Amino acid sequence: MDESHLLAVVNARHLVDDLQTIRRGWESKITARRNSAVHRVADLLIKHPVINAQLVSDQLHIAIGNVYRYLDPLVEARIIVELTDQGRNRAWRSPEVLSALDAFTERAGRRALFA
């Protein structure tokens, strides 16, 4: 394995560590019961740091009408912030996860899509 491959593996492991640390940190911020779907939404944020109600409904098999009751505690805990400022087509982002992904790409060096 050449040096670039090793650096890529180290960088990927660093990202995994960062994401695991972020997720563990959320446990102290989430006040919902341990078996609440709020925790499942938090897990989803690690894979999808930008979400909307439809994505949460589709991925976690939660009725669309119930999704907001699981998003609200995450907003209150400042785990997610709303991207949109409207009643319809709302979307939220996880600043911590997005920052970890940005750090990952910075460490890797940004690549142009087309050379």
PyMOL commands that set and color helices and strands:
alter all, ss='L'
color gray80, all
select helices_A, chain A and resi 3-27+37-47+53-60+64-76+95-108
alter helices_A, ss='H'
color red, helices_A
select strands_A, chain A and resi 50-52+81-82+91-93
alter strands_A, ss='S'
color yellow, strands_A
deselect
rebuild
show_as cartoon
